Amino acid sequence: MTWKAKLYLFVIYLVGLSIAFYAFSKLDKNILLIVILWVIIATPFEIKPIQVSTDWHYTLSFAIHLSLLIIYGSWIAITVAAFVTSIADLLGKKGPVKLIFNVSQFSITLYLTGTVYNLFKNRDIPFLLPDDLLAFICASLIYVVINTLLVAVIVALTSNRSVFYLLKRDARMVVMFFLSLVPISMLMVILYKEHHPLTMLLIIPPLAFTHTSFRNYASLKIETRKTLEILADFVDCRDRYTAEHSKRVAQYANLISEEMNLSDSDKELIELAGRVHDLGKITISDSILLKSGKLTGEEKKIVQSHPEVAYKILRPLQMYKRGSIIIRDHHERCDGKGYPRGLKDKSIHIGAKIIAVADAYDAMTSDRPYRKAMTKEEAIAELEANSGTQFDPGVVKAFINILKKRD
Ligand SMILES: [Fe+2]
């Protein structure tokens, strides 16, 4: 962990835990039962978070936190959040660093949310609509912004990506997630204020349904990616000479993108595409794919159809929409002599050019039935000899820089 990440954690721990302990000290014993009840209700949601992407987990705590804050005030909401998070993280064996960070960030988020809510709230009356609608909306916004920012900063600091990129990448899902919870939270407050306090518990079943729907949607995306990567690995494993090929190509592609200073979003796109770039070979029979002799004209045509096949498989999937073009074009050449479309230099996506170099290097440095693996120096010489014709000169230069740095 970098010193910046350590400093950030230290500040969040210091501020967050101070708020949490102060909230705990202000706790009225008469309200202890309510705290225990909400800890019991909220903990199951926190134990099974919704994985929005590889970096983001969300839970439905937002709806519960906000309702408790409006009904009982910030200190009770912070105390419930601290207990729920601690129990869930202990059961999930997340370790002390994550546990203390989660407790701290919820404490800071709720404290600031409470401050903003009280700033806009009509103090003469208890929560009343429509008078306090503005206060409710402002409080919701502050919660979402602070909560997301506090987490985004630590993810960015520990994964070498920018906060802006992380927020932009998952903005749609995050906004959709929180928007669906604002009315639920408001309904809980209305039921509490205008009916019997226990009627707000009626919201728990729809909340659980929302939770399950989001979990299913999020896991479907992740499972789709995993399934396609497993299929790509199967293609590699059909030939003992190409085992792990796609994984290595994705790693090389990531290093080249880094060396070429591409944006975080392009880096991720190219790595994702590299991981499944040969998926289209799934339709090629073993007699052709594993043939050690020379391919006939017809067999060559079948092999060369694999980028288009992968494109057709991946194009309909939202996650691979942009990446499928890179995969379709990874055998194109700068001089226009590649396949399947014979595209020329400027019409080829930089990602396809990067995968072409990574793919060729890995093929050259792996054993094949008809030849031994080339040495690194021989492969570099081959890349240089074909720079400007087959390969993009900028990509070749960046990759050779990386290979030389590794010596
Ligand atoms: Fe290929």
Boltz pocket constraint, residues with backbone or C-beta under 6 A from the ligand:
constraints:
  - pocket:
      binder: B
      contacts: [[A, 277], [A, 278], [A, 306], [A, 330], [A, 331]]
      max_distance: 6.0
